[in-house]
């Protein structure tokens, strides 16, 4: 009976863990490449300062555009399925985005997270 309870406890704990991945923690923005509506591509690194935090099912992002002193922020739930990563916005600087989602593909390489879709690719590095 004791073994059964231990086994059952392990199953419950493993099922209640939101994500079994290496996303949890604090990540800083390293670089990105973005394609605009007119098909021009812009790469950035030093002009964007950004932090993304993952904990449980939640994420939060704060970004500062250094050259224009603009801020962007959003937060919500994230989900992983295969190599697909989805952010579901619960809070967003742009109120029209609340309740919407964005889907990316992702790769983990060493201490870096690379997320991309048809319009962008970003590289993030774990700092904590």
Buried (B, 14 or more C-beta within 10 A) or exposed (E): EEEEEEEEEEEEEEEEEBBEEEBBEBBEBBBBBBBEEEEEEEEBEEEBEBBBBBEEEEBBBBBBBEEEEEEBBBBBBBBBEEEEBBBBBBEBBEEEBBEEEBEBEBEEEEEEBBBBEEEBBBBBEBEE
